[in-house]
């Protein structure tokens, strides 16, 4: 039997300095060991957590002492990807993640004594890796009978970190979420098993839960469009605006390769970026990494966890951003290594890194934040719509209950010896008839829980005058929520996103159970006669006999059924189309605004203040 010797090919002094300080977070250590398993063509990695040790065991190829695999492993800092041919794994042709050959020391960052056990086609090898070795650099061998695995048999490797300095205090579910942020590319042929005590959980569907939680999503490149199938939204009619699939982003750069040749390369960016619907509840147990981040990966291995602080502008809505971008040129063998010595970031002056930052900062991040704004707007509209439906039902229920109850009371007074049972029977009959016939009675519910009180009827061509009417109403204390103005720049006064304009306006012109009618302010001009919407509103106002005021643009003359017998306000346009008023018409304008506010119960401003405000909004000629 061969007497195996294990010699670490590194200076003891360098090992003492490098090993313990290589990584600052236990998850980065675990990710490095997972990457080694990936490069060994493993299909399963087992993270086994005990009180006394943490083991990372895989069912990869293992290492043969006889074939020189172990010696190669102990050759620290040997470049593992020097050519295109050795940049892929032996069996599965995976792009190798390891490059510098120092990842094997990662475990020394959290444990002073690391047991390395491996088996290749039944041949066992093992040794104890330590930060403190003598000048001979010989490691303590592990006898074959003590090389025991918990999950693998004929092929695989186990890295066992005894008495770790840092411990996993989270549940397996949370550990999984943290690991998958660093190493997201798990799939059916590469699974990560987290085992803690009697509990085991498998990470085999990367980020499915995260995608389901997103309000908006952008996928980049064909390899990532498929994750869009996990995206769900309550706004199906706007899904195309909340989920976008774009092509791989490509940017040419010129730089020097390792052979000192200047060449032009292409930086290809793939991946995805999204925004959460809400961050509520996401912080319950996950404390090791934030939930808002944009991570960078190369060859499926994380190179930098979060560039958001660099590319963002510290805006409040950036807390909803999450993304993973893959740029394999970061690990291109023929180009200089751009990873930092702690393996937790990239050199900021590398042109490849700068190209990615510029794209994310100037294009990708603004796009996804705009998509979140759309989602927020749609959500507000949905809440408003639901609120209207609830109010409508409450109002109709109240009408039916009051009507049937009062009818029963009146019938009871006209009849002698009527019993309580008879009363309920009569009420049931009345309820049925009211329910069956209420649509014919024209019963309409209030369209808003705080019913709209003012409609500004106008055409888009006369928006400048309508805007002045709107601003003056608000200046006199009328909330935007109380106004319907379909072309308003303020969303609160526009109709709900998914409502039909005529159906929505019809509800306001037909008297509801509240008996409150809307007050209409007509902005009229020659444009009114060619606007179907404006004519419809004039007709509806006449039929329902609602109060209204007219703000007219010369030289149009308002006609019946508008109240053309009373004085209306008149504005003018100069040859360039700019709006202006005479001093008299400005005073009439303020008078009408004040009258409407008084009629509807708003505390309005003095004439002096209103004139000053109006003068700031429109040219007033003396």
VONU-604033 format. One line per field, with one value per residue (C-alpha): residue in one letter; x, y, z. Coordinates in nm, 4 decimals, always signed. Example, Ala and Ser with C-alpha at 12.3 -4.5 7.8 and 13.67 -1.06 7.14 Angstrom:
BEGIN
aa [a; s]
u [+1.2300; +1.3670]
v [-0.4500; -0.1060]
w [+0.7800; +0.7140]
***
This chain:
BEGIN
aa [x; x; x; x; x; x; x; x; x; x; x; x; x; x; x; x; x; x; x; x; x; x; x; x; x; x; x; x; x; x; x; x; x; x; x; x; x; x; x; x; x; x; x; x; x; x; x; x; x; x; x; x; x; x; x; x; x; x; x; x; x; x; x; x; x; x; x; x; x; x; x; x; x; x; x; x; x; x; x; x; x; x; x; x; x; x; x; x; x; x; x; x; x; x; x; x; x; x; x; x; x; x; x; x; x; x; x; x; x; x; x; x; x; x; x; x; x; x; x; x; x; x; x; x; x; x; x; x; x; x; x; x; x; x; x; x; x; x; x; x; x; x; x; x; x; x; x; x; x; x; x; x; x; x; x; x; x; x; x; x; x; x; x; x; x; x; x; x; x; x; x; x; x; x; x; x; x; x; x; x; x; x; x; x; x; x; x; x; x; x; x; x; x; x; x; x; x; x; x; x; x; x; x; x; x; x; x; x; x; x; x; x; x; x; x; x; x; x; x; x; x; x; x; x; x; x; x; x; x; x; x; x; x; x; x; x; x; x; x; x; x; x; x; x; x; x; x; x; x; x; x; x; x; x; x; x; x; x; x; x; x; x; x; x; x; x; x; x; x; x; x; x; x; x; x; x; x; x; x; x; x; x; x; x; x; x; x; x; x; x; x; x; x; x; x; x; x; x; x; x; x; x; x; x; x; x; x; x; x; x; x; x; x; x; x; x; x; x; x; x; x; x; x; x; x; x; x; x; x; x; x; x; x; x; x; x; x; x; x; x; x; x; x; x; x; x; x; x; x; x; x; x; x; x; x; x; x; x; x; x; x; x; x; x; x; x; x; x; x; x; x; x; x; x; x; x; x; x; x; x; x; x; x; x; x; x; x; x; x; x; x; x; x; x; x; x; x; x; x; x; x; x; x; x; x; x; x; x; x; x; x; x; x; x; x; x; x; x; x; x; x; x; x; x; x; x; x; x; x; x; x; x; x; x; x; x; x; x; x; x; x; x; x; x; x; x; x; x; x; x; x; x; x; x; x; x; x; x; x; x; x; x; x; x; x; x; x; x; x; x; x; x; x; x; x; x; x; x; x; x; x; x; x; x; x; x; x; x; x; x; x; x; x; x; x; x; x; x; x; x; x; x; x; x; x; x; x; x; x; x; x; x; x; x; x; x; x; x; x; x; x; x; x; x; x; x; x; x; x; x; x; x; x; x; x; x; x; x; x; x; x; x; x; x; x; x; x; x; x; x; x; x; x; x; x; x; x; x; x; x; x; x; x; x; x; x; x; x; x; x; x; x; x; x; x; x; x; x; x; x; x; x; x; x; x; x; x; x; x; x; x; x; x; x; x; x; x; x; x; x; x; x; x; x; x; x; x; x; x; x; x; x; x; x; x; x; x; x; x; x; x; x]
u [+0.0000; +0.1360; +0.2380; +0.0714; +0.2397; +0.0637; +0.2768; +0.1253; +0.3039; +0.3048; +0.5258; +0.4140; +0.4441; +0.2190; -0.0287; -0.0540; -0.1203; -0.3458; -0.5638; -0.7469; -0.7998; -0.9034; -1.2777; -1.4826; -1.8173; -1.9054; -2.1338; -1.8472; -1.6465; -1.9306; -1.9805; -1.6121; -1.6385; -1.9574; -1.7740; -1.5000; -1.7699; -1.9184; -1.5775; -1.5516; -1.8696; -2.0739; -2.4508; -2.5145; -2.3494; -2.4350; -2.3845; -2.3974; -2.4216; -2.3452; -2.2587; -1.8934; -1.8321; -1.9543; -1.8995; -1.9323; -1.9567; -2.0066; -2.0562; -1.8124; -1.5175; -1.3138; -0.9324; -0.6951; -0.3606; -0.2161; -0.3192; -0.1788; -0.5090; -0.4228; -0.0804; -0.2502; -0.4983; -0.2145; -0.0382; -0.1816; -0.2077; -0.1503; -0.3458; -0.6293; -0.7429; -0.4425; -0.5854; -0.9245; -0.8935; -0.8560; -1.1260; -1.4024; -1.4635; -1.3661; -1.7039; -1.9875; -1.7973; -1.8956; -1.7098; -1.4724; -1.5265; -1.1881; -0.8936; -0.6299; -0.6089; -0.6542; -1.0191; -0.9095; -0.7808; -1.1234; -1.2155; -0.9183; -1.1001; -1.3489; -1.1622; -0.8027; -0.8291; -0.9903; -1.0286; -1.0061; -1.1419; -1.1791; -1.2549; -1.2097; -1.3368; -1.3039; -0.9505; -0.9493; -0.7189; -0.7283; -0.5295; -0.5692; -0.5274; -0.4080; -0.2926; +0.0103; +0.2523; +0.6279; +0.8927; +0.8560; +0.5013; +0.3855; +0.0242; -0.1115; -0.2584; -0.5972; -0.5984; -0.8239; -1.0429; -1.1210; -1.2148; -1.5890; -1.8545; -2.2080; -2.3668; -2.1220; -1.9710; -1.7410; -1.6597; -1.6623; -1.4935; -1.5743; -1.4313; -1.4941; -1.4331; -1.3869; -1.4925; -1.5771; -1.5286; -1.8573; -2.1765; -2.4978; -2.7589; -3.0388; -3.2849; -3.2052; -3.4648; -3.2872; -2.9444; -3.0724; -3.1904; -2.8535; -2.6526; -2.8672; -2.7999; -2.4300; -2.4655; -2.7954; -2.7239; -2.8636; -3.0750; -3.1808; -2.8243; -2.6656; -2.8490; -2.7426; -2.8666; -2.8687; -2.8765; -2.9040; -2.9884; -3.2847; -3.3969; -3.2958; -3.3882; -3.2802; -3.1968; -3.2833; -3.4969; -3.3029; -3.4879; -3.8341; -3.9758; -3.8001; -3.9358; -4.2886; -4.2501; -4.1590; -4.3723; -4.1730; -3.9044; -3.6504; -3.4730; -3.1593; -3.0503; -3.2119; -3.0801; -3.2790; -3.6072; -3.7469; -3.7529; -4.0210; -4.2662; -4.2522; -4.3562; -4.7169; -4.9037; -5.2582; -5.2489; -5.2649; -5.3719; -5.0450; -4.8193; -4.6234; -4.5254; -4.4288; -4.2304; -3.9776; -3.7416; -3.4494; -3.1534; -2.8054; -2.6411; -2.3099; -2.0415; -1.7041; -1.3908; -1.0231; -0.7720; -0.4429; -0.4569; -0.2146; +0.0127; +0.0442; -0.1578; -0.4136; -0.7373; -1.1045; -1.3380; -1.7137; -1.8605; -2.1834; -2.4307; -2.7038; -2.9252; -3.2241; -3.3286; -3.6555; -3.8313; -4.0203; -4.3930; -4.3195; -4.0310; -4.2685; -4.1839; -3.8654; -3.6402; -3.7944; -3.4898; -3.2482; -2.9739; -2.6548; -2.7319; -2.9712; -3.2637; -3.2018; -2.8890; -2.7489; -2.4945; -2.2310; -2.1452; -1.8945; -1.8949; -2.1974; -1.9965; -2.0580; -1.7795; -1.9424; -2.2559; -2.3883; -2.3071; -2.6277; -2.4520; -2.2173; -2.4697; -2.7667; -2.8503; -2.9573; -3.3230; -3.5899; -3.7352; -3.3974; -3.4722; -3.7038; -3.4346; -3.2907; -3.0918; -2.8270; -2.6077; -2.3753; -2.0655; -1.8442; -1.5706; -1.4799; -1.3295; -1.1978; -0.8745; -0.6675; -0.7492; -0.6009; -0.7685; -0.9859; -1.1028; -0.9902; -0.7607; -1.0478; -1.2512; -1.5471; -1.5364; -1.3705; -1.1037; -1.2913; -1.0490; -1.0924; -1.2629; -1.4914; -1.6215; -1.6701; -1.8739; -2.1132; -2.1497; -2.2272; -2.4971; -2.6653; -2.6439; -2.7625; -3.0067; -3.1020; -3.1658; -3.3723; -3.5815; -3.6741; -3.7496; -3.9864; -4.1584; -4.2034; -4.3620; -4.6139; -4.6874; -4.7445; -4.9800; -5.1747; -5.1951; -5.3381; -5.5977; -5.6874; -5.7336; -5.9477; -6.1578; -6.2075; -6.3010; -6.5630; -6.7096; -6.7330; -6.9028; -7.1443; -7.2461; -7.2834; -7.5033; -7.7249; -7.7600; -7.8555; -8.1182; -8.2735; -8.2785; -8.4251; -8.6861; -8.8138; -8.8115; -9.0046; -9.2549; -9.3178; -9.3704; -9.6271; -9.8109; -9.8167; -9.9872; -10.2629; -10.3294; -10.4578; -10.3108; -10.0153; -9.7553; -9.3768; -9.3600; -9.5964; -9.3788; -9.0666; -9.2552; -9.3685; -9.0145; -8.8776; -9.1205; -9.0275; -8.6556; -8.6924; -8.8872; -8.6426; -8.3473; -8.5179; -8.6278; -8.3679; -8.1711; -8.4859; -8.5240; -8.1874; -8.0280; -7.6623; -7.4132; -7.1657; -6.8613; -6.6139; -6.6222; -6.5534; -6.7864; -6.6422; -6.7968; -6.6677; -6.6222; -6.4079; -6.5547; -6.3059; -6.1195; -5.7471; -5.6952; -5.8182; -5.6111; -5.4332; -5.7551; -5.8742; -5.5416; -5.5988; -5.9496; -5.8028; -5.5213; -5.7592; -5.9938; -5.7060; -5.5816; -5.9230; -5.9105; -6.0726; -5.8766; -5.7700; -5.9586; -6.2868; -6.2317; -6.2699; -6.0432; -5.9630; -5.6582; -5.5136; -5.1390; -5.2172; -5.3254; -5.5553; -5.8057; -5.7988; -6.0375; -5.9140; -5.6702; -5.8934; -6.2270; -6.4096; -6.4443; -6.8119; -6.9183; -6.7294; -6.8717; -7.2250; -7.2208; -7.1632; -7.4416; -7.7064; -7.8266; -7.7169; -7.8748; -7.6712; -7.8780; -7.5599; -7.5147; -7.1849; -7.1053; -6.9799; -6.7382; -6.7513; -6.4437; -6.5852; -6.4472; -6.4882; -6.3147; -6.6178; -6.8450; -6.6149; -6.5543; -6.7941; -6.7011; -6.7665; -7.1054; -7.2002; -7.1237; -7.3298; -7.6267; -7.5892; -7.5723; -7.8934; -8.0842; -7.9875; -8.0204; -7.6877; -7.5509; -7.2762; -7.0598; -6.9070; -6.5458; -6.5395; -6.2668; -6.3494; -6.4967; -6.7053; -7.0611; -7.2005; -7.5483; -7.8450; -7.8703; -7.5818; -7.6941; -7.6277; -7.8571; -7.6214; -7.2859; -7.0007; -6.6288; -6.4374; -6.0703; -5.8850; -5.6002; -5.3363; -5.2207; -4.9673; -5.2386; -5.1341; -5.4131; -5.4864; -5.7679; -5.8863; -5.8919; -6.2720; -6.2773; -6.0104; -6.2330; -6.5345; -6.3185; -6.2347; -6.5982; -6.7176; -6.4517; -6.5441; -6.9163; -6.8671; -6.6493; -6.9092; -7.1909; -7.0015; -6.8883; -6.5205; -6.3540; -6.2345; -5.9755; -6.0306; -6.0710; -5.7355; -5.5513; -5.7349; -5.6486; -5.2832; -5.2824; -5.4617; -5.2145; -4.9361; -5.1086; -5.2187; -5.1478; -5.3996; -5.4154; -5.5231]
v [+0.0000; +0.3447; +0.5628; +0.8888; +1.2218; +1.5551; +1.8655; +2.2120; +2.4090; +2.7478; +2.9297; +2.8806; +3.2565; +3.3385; +3.0740; +3.2292; +3.5720; +3.4674; +3.1856; +3.3464; +3.6837; +3.5656; +3.5968; +3.8053; +3.6260; +3.2607; +3.2632; +3.3675; +3.0750; +2.8332; +2.9797; +2.9216; +2.5593; +2.5160; +2.6572; +2.3947; +2.1263; +2.2734; +2.2604; +1.8949; +1.8201; +1.7494; +1.7226; +1.7540; +1.9613; +1.8951; +2.1706; +1.9842; +2.2016; +2.0621; +2.2176; +2.1182; +2.1445; +2.2616; +2.0247; +2.0853; +1.7501; +1.6874; +1.3952; +1.5272; +1.3451; +1.3391; +1.3498; +1.0628; +1.0550; +0.8122; +1.0247; +1.3459; +1.5194; +1.5691; +1.7200; +1.9560; +2.0565; +2.1285; +2.3502; +2.6743; +2.9764; +2.7654; +2.9125; +2.6714; +2.8345; +2.9181; +2.8150; +2.7861; +2.4057; +2.3856; +2.6452; +2.3844; +2.0841; +1.7329; +1.5587; +1.8132; +2.0830; +2.3487; +2.6784; +2.6585; +2.9058; +2.8739; +3.0674; +3.1713; +2.8456; +3.0071; +2.9141; +2.5930; +2.8084; +2.9675; +2.7261; +2.8502; +3.1830; +3.0243; +2.7231; +2.6633; +2.2930; +2.1769; +1.8092; +1.7431; +1.3992; +1.2738; +0.9541; +0.8834; +0.5518; +0.4030; +0.5376; +0.7405; +1.0274; +1.2749; +1.5304; +1.8104; +2.1613; +2.4162; +2.7769; +2.6695; +2.4355; +2.3926; +2.4593; +2.1081; +2.2061; +1.8519; +1.8073; +1.5512; +1.2599; +1.1078; +0.7272; +0.5608; +0.4047; +0.7544; +0.8901; +0.8577; +1.0502; +1.1292; +1.1365; +1.0246; +0.6837; +0.6104; +0.9656; +1.2987; +1.5358; +1.6648; +1.9799; +1.9626; +2.2785; +2.1858; +2.4269; +2.7116; +3.0690; +3.1688; +2.9690; +2.9492; +3.0829; +3.0980; +2.8304; +2.6147; +2.8122; +3.1399; +2.9868; +2.8717; +3.2231; +3.3727; +3.1118; +3.1383; +3.5128; +3.4385; +3.1212; +3.1415; +2.9024; +2.5897; +2.3640; +2.0028; +1.8862; +2.0948; +2.0996; +2.2421; +2.0576; +2.2440; +2.0059; +2.1346; +1.8799; +1.6778; +1.9448; +1.9403; +2.1786; +2.1729; +2.4732; +2.3515; +2.6270; +2.9491; +3.2647; +3.1393; +3.2845; +3.6163; +3.6528; +3.5836; +3.8726; +4.1310; +4.4231; +4.4605; +4.2605; +4.3078; +3.9991; +4.0355; +3.7680; +3.4461; +3.2378; +3.4471; +3.5125; +3.1832; +3.3097; +3.5535; +3.2608; +3.2930; +3.6579; +3.7264; +4.0553; +4.1631; +4.3967; +4.1544; +4.4244; +4.6104; +4.3070; +4.4007; +4.7260; +4.5506; +4.2615; +4.3226; +4.0830; +4.2504; +4.1166; +4.0695; +4.4087; +4.4286; +4.6949; +4.6904; +4.7742; +4.7786; +4.6543; +4.4730; +4.0942; +3.8775; +3.8457; +4.2266; +4.2487; +4.5246; +4.3786; +4.4713; +4.2611; +4.2606; +4.3015; +4.0979; +4.1583; +3.9061; +3.8497; +4.0212; +4.3128; +4.3713; +4.5666; +4.4183; +4.4775; +4.5455; +4.4964; +4.4283; +4.1020; +4.0371; +4.1360; +3.8900; +3.6624; +3.7406; +3.9444; +3.8475; +4.0195; +4.2971; +4.2122; +4.5037; +4.4489; +4.4205; +4.1397; +4.0692; +3.7152; +3.5602; +3.1966; +3.1576; +3.2560; +3.5747; +3.8304; +4.1262; +4.1137; +4.4661; +4.7524; +4.9385; +5.1851; +5.2737; +5.3068; +5.4353; +5.7868; +5.6945; +5.7371; +5.5927; +5.3685; +5.1976; +4.9827; +4.7809; +4.6984; +4.3484; +4.2030; +3.9598; +4.0424; +3.7936; +3.9178; +3.6211; +3.8391; +3.9288; +3.5780; +3.5486; +3.3479; +3.5607; +3.8866; +4.0075; +3.8893; +4.1767; +4.0200; +4.1834; +3.9891; +3.9227; +3.7697; +3.9917; +4.2554; +4.3796; +4.6362; +4.9577; +5.0892; +4.7897; +4.9053; +4.6000; +4.7000; +5.0623; +4.9662; +4.7631; +5.0384; +5.2979; +5.0809; +5.0011; +5.3591; +5.5356; +5.2902; +4.9751; +5.1209; +5.4202; +5.1832; +4.9488; +5.2387; +5.3888; +5.0516; +5.0464; +5.3916; +5.2534; +4.9619; +5.2022; +5.4141; +5.1060; +4.9874; +5.3202; +5.3033; +4.9473; +5.0476; +5.3413; +5.1150; +4.8631; +5.1444; +5.2630; +4.9149; +4.8801; +5.2183; +5.1302; +4.8096; +4.9807; +5.2489; +5.0059; +4.7818; +5.0838; +5.1926; +4.8482; +4.7982; +5.1408; +5.1182; +4.7720; +4.8440; +5.1694; +5.0032; +4.7266; +4.9843; +5.1683; +4.8480; +4.7405; +5.0626; +4.9995; +4.6437; +4.5082; +4.2087; +4.1699; +3.9357; +3.9677; +3.6638; +3.8367; +4.1477; +3.9477; +3.7754; +4.1097; +4.2443; +3.9457; +4.0079; +4.3781; +4.2986; +4.0699; +4.3276; +4.6072; +4.3918; +4.2971; +4.6448; +4.8812; +4.9010; +5.0286; +5.2921; +5.4443; +5.3922; +5.4780; +5.4552; +5.7227; +5.6762; +5.7650; +5.7318; +6.1057; +6.1888; +6.4059; +6.7493; +6.9360; +6.8362; +7.0535; +6.9882; +7.0821; +6.9758; +6.9091; +7.2058; +7.4359; +7.2704; +7.5981; +7.7634; +7.4409; +7.4245; +7.7764; +7.6841; +7.3769; +7.5716; +7.8404; +7.5805; +7.4208; +7.7626; +7.8172; +7.4975; +7.2433; +6.9142; +6.7511; +6.4407; +6.6359; +6.7309; +6.5356; +6.6783; +6.4165; +6.5972; +6.6916; +6.6609; +6.5435; +6.1798; +6.2232; +6.4196; +6.1961; +5.9039; +5.5604; +5.3939; +5.1009; +5.2834; +5.3844; +5.7616; +5.7698; +5.5018; +5.6818; +6.0246; +5.8860; +5.7829; +6.1439; +6.2931; +6.0462; +6.1302; +5.8686; +5.7755; +6.0503; +6.3067; +6.5058; +6.6406; +6.7342; +7.0985; +7.1385; +7.4091; +7.4265; +7.5536; +7.6394; +7.7508; +7.6648; +7.3356; +7.2342; +7.1906; +6.9320; +6.7353; +6.4446; +6.4235; +6.7930; +6.7757; +6.4662; +6.6437; +6.9482; +6.7224; +6.5271; +6.8472; +6.9762; +6.6494; +6.6168; +6.9911; +7.0219; +7.3622; +7.4901; +7.7895; +7.8810; +7.9884; +8.0838; +8.1683; +8.4548; +8.4613; +8.1536; +8.2101; +7.9509; +7.8395; +7.6658; +7.4199; +7.5898; +7.8749; +8.1394; +8.3971; +8.4650; +8.6382; +8.4038; +8.4553; +8.5380; +8.4796; +8.5773; +8.4467; +8.6620; +8.5929; +8.3393; +8.1480; +8.2631; +8.3055; +8.6415; +8.8169; +9.1718; +9.3146; +9.2864; +8.9253; +8.8356; +8.9758; +8.7820; +8.4675; +8.5065; +8.5868; +8.2623; +8.0518; +8.2051; +8.1501; +7.7805; +7.7288; +7.9007; +7.6871; +7.3663; +7.4654; +7.5430; +7.8327; +8.0524; +8.3314; +8.7053; +8.8732; +9.0446; +8.7155; +8.5484; +8.8294; +8.8074; +8.4323; +8.4633; +8.7312; +8.4763; +8.2190; +8.4244; +8.7545; +9.0173; +9.3258; +9.6520]
w [+0.0000; -0.0942; +0.2014; +0.1097; +0.1819; +0.1517; +0.1029; +0.0634; -0.2045; -0.0312; +0.2164; +0.5797; +0.6340; +0.3371; +0.4492; +0.7966; +0.6452; +0.3604; +0.4899; +0.7853; +0.6129; +0.2688; +0.3333; +0.5751; +0.5572; +0.6082; +0.3037; +0.0762; +0.2119; +0.1455; -0.2026; -0.2810; -0.1738; -0.3761; -0.6782; -0.6299; -0.6297; -0.9469; -1.1154; -1.0063; -1.2079; -0.8958; -0.9228; -0.5495; -0.2793; +0.0850; +0.3417; +0.6712; +0.9809; +1.3265; +1.6611; +1.6228; +1.2501; +0.9112; +0.6208; +0.2477; +0.0748; -0.2967; -0.5354; -0.7940; -0.9514; -0.6317; -0.6348; -0.7016; -0.5231; -0.7783; -1.0760; -0.9262; -0.8549; -0.4868; -0.5653; -0.8075; -0.5373; -0.2920; -0.5446; -0.4078; -0.6410; -0.9507; -1.2396; -1.3189; -1.6441; -1.8580; -2.1951; -2.3609; -2.3490; -1.9695; -1.9042; -1.9042; -1.6786; -1.7864; -1.8086; -1.8182; -2.0084; -1.7566; -1.7654; -1.4702; -1.1904; -1.0199; -1.1556; -0.9022; -0.7079; -0.3655; -0.3087; -0.1384; +0.1473; +0.1976; +0.4769; +0.6850; +0.7183; +0.9565; +1.0958; +1.2059; +1.1355; +0.8125; +0.7243; +0.3500; +0.2544; -0.1014; -0.2916; -0.6645; -0.7964; -0.4488; -0.3843; -0.0620; +0.0327; +0.3187; +0.5156; +0.7677; +0.6312; +0.8870; +0.8916; +1.0964; +0.9204; +0.9628; +0.7038; +0.5646; +0.4589; +0.5274; +0.6302; +0.8744; +0.6759; +0.7594; +0.7684; +0.5117; +0.7799; +0.9123; +0.5710; +0.6071; +0.4159; +0.5156; +0.1694; -0.1046; -0.1846; -0.4783; -0.5896; -0.4125; -0.1715; +0.1765; +0.3353; +0.7109; +0.9123; +1.2768; +1.5538; +1.3113; +1.4286; +1.2680; +1.2894; +1.0926; +1.3330; +1.0754; +0.9725; +0.6665; +0.4699; +0.5408; +0.4816; +0.1430; +0.0543; +0.1476; -0.0409; -0.3510; -0.3652; -0.3990; -0.6036; -0.7956; -1.0818; -0.9175; -1.1344; -1.1772; -1.2445; -0.9701; -0.6382; -0.3040; +0.0051; +0.3375; +0.6336; +0.9886; +1.2546; +1.1311; +0.8857; +0.5190; +0.2384; -0.1258; -0.3418; -0.6904; -0.8422; -0.8335; -0.7482; -0.8493; -0.5272; -0.5886; -0.9426; -0.8156; -0.5690; -0.8326; -0.9483; -1.2713; -1.4474; -1.7274; -1.8599; -2.0717; -2.3162; -2.4362; -2.1450; -1.8968; -2.0769; -1.9440; -1.5845; -1.6962; -1.6798; -1.2994; -1.3168; -1.2169; -1.2018; -1.1116; -1.4136; -1.7041; -1.9491; -1.8782; -1.8423; -2.1540; -1.9780; -1.6519; -1.8004; -2.0777; -2.2514; -2.4260; -2.6210; -2.4781; -2.4337; -2.6178; -2.5863; -2.7700; -2.5711; -2.6603; -2.4020; -2.3551; -2.3054; -2.1070; -2.4110; -2.4216; -2.7415; -2.7808; -2.9083; -2.9337; -2.7205; -2.6655; -2.3186; -2.3201; -2.0410; -1.9650; -1.6618; -1.5094; -1.2938; -1.1118; -0.8399; -0.5472; -0.5057; -0.1395; +0.1025; +0.3902; +0.5654; +0.3685; +0.6602; +0.9047; +0.9330; +0.6531; +0.8164; +0.6304; +0.3012; +0.2010; -0.0231; -0.2578; -0.4628; -0.8137; -0.8227; -1.0865; -1.1976; -1.4346; -1.5405; -1.3096; -1.0030; -0.8092; -0.8349; -0.6570; -0.4474; -0.4841; -0.7205; -0.6343; -0.3975; -0.6860; -0.9700; -0.7669; -0.6589; -0.3057; -0.3999; -0.1750; -0.4475; -0.4955; -0.1886; -0.4177; -0.6758; -0.7127; -0.9998; -1.1182; -1.4173; -1.5854; -1.7665; -1.8568; -2.0084; -1.6482; -1.6279; -1.9827; -1.9558; -2.1949; -2.0145; -1.6835; -1.3651; -1.2380; -0.9114; -0.5868; -0.3543; -0.1104; -0.3975; -0.3052; -0.5756; -0.8932; -0.9709; -1.0337; -1.2972; -1.5289; -1.8528; -1.8515; -1.5094; -1.6105; -1.9185; -1.7029; -1.4429; -1.7105; -1.8682; -1.5368; -1.4091; -1.7242; -1.8802; -1.6918; -1.3447; -1.4693; -1.6867; -1.4033; -1.1662; -1.4248; -1.4502; -1.0733; -1.0913; -1.3413; -1.1068; -0.8160; -1.0296; -1.1365; -0.7770; -0.6654; -0.9406; -0.8425; -0.4799; -0.5876; -0.8081; -0.5272; -0.2937; -0.5399; -0.5711; -0.1939; -0.1651; -0.4446; -0.2704; +0.0681; -0.0848; -0.2761; +0.0299; +0.2389; -0.0152; -0.0369; +0.3399; +0.4141; +0.1372; +0.2290; +0.6033; +0.5673; +0.3329; +0.5882; +0.8620; +0.6527; +0.5571; +0.9232; +1.0236; +0.7682; +0.8811; +1.2076; +1.3965; +1.1626; +1.3115; +1.3131; +1.0840; +0.8385; +0.8477; +0.7554; +0.4739; +0.3327; +0.3642; +0.1731; -0.1129; -0.1223; -0.1144; -0.4162; -0.6148; -0.5271; -0.6324; -0.9569; -1.0535; -0.9080; -1.2380; -1.4112; -1.1413; -1.2397; -0.8993; -0.9205; -0.6384; -0.5475; -0.7664; -0.4920; -0.1149; -0.1152; -0.4029; -0.6751; -0.6635; -0.9681; -1.3317; -1.5598; -1.9063; -2.1796; -2.4914; -2.4994; -2.7333; -2.4542; -2.1815; -2.1000; -1.9779; -1.8095; -1.6222; -1.4906; -1.3726; -1.1994; -1.0309; -0.9082; -0.7597; -0.5720; -0.4621; -0.3051; -0.1027; -0.3368; -0.3099; -0.6337; -0.5176; -0.5462; -0.9104; -1.2349; -1.5029; -1.7662; -1.9101; -1.5722; -1.5162; -1.1622; -1.1641; -0.8644; -1.0748; -1.3816; -1.4175; -1.3034; -1.5417; -1.6356; -1.6464; -1.9628; -1.9744; -2.0737; -1.8243; -1.5525; -1.6296; -1.6686; -1.3024; -1.2030; -1.4106; -1.2886; -0.9398; -0.6868; -0.3584; -0.1960; -0.3968; -0.4563; -0.8089; -0.9605; -1.0449; -1.4025; -1.5173; -1.8971; -2.0815; -2.4241; -2.7607; -3.1274; -3.0354; -2.8269; -3.1299; -3.2872; -2.9659; -2.9147; -2.5459; -2.4837; -2.6592; -2.4607; -2.1330; -2.2370; -2.3145; -1.9920; -1.7879; -1.9486; -1.9019; -1.5362; -1.4717; -1.2919; -1.1957; -1.4181; -1.5070; -1.8425; -1.9059; -2.2719; -2.5241; -2.7665; -3.0318; -2.9639; -2.8370; -2.5874; -2.6810; -2.5230; -2.3461; -2.1630; -1.9388; -2.2043; -2.0488; -1.7580; -1.7894; -1.8725; -1.8344; -2.1527; -2.2326; -2.5506; -2.7648; -2.9301; -3.2903; -3.1568; -2.9721; -2.6260; -2.3725; -2.2072; -2.0209; -1.9775; -1.6270; -1.6218; -1.7438; -1.4852; -1.2112; -1.3454; -1.3519; -0.9809; -0.8998; -1.0573; -0.8834; -0.5477; -0.6132; -0.6923; -0.3837; -0.1668; -0.3118; -0.2380; +0.1104; +0.0530; +0.2354; -0.0511; -0.0654; -0.0856; -0.4235; -0.3820; -0.3262; -0.6102; -0.8505; -0.7483; -0.8069; -1.1414; -1.2551; -1.1980; -1.4194; -1.7224; -1.8948; -1.7742; -1.9940; -1.8324]
***
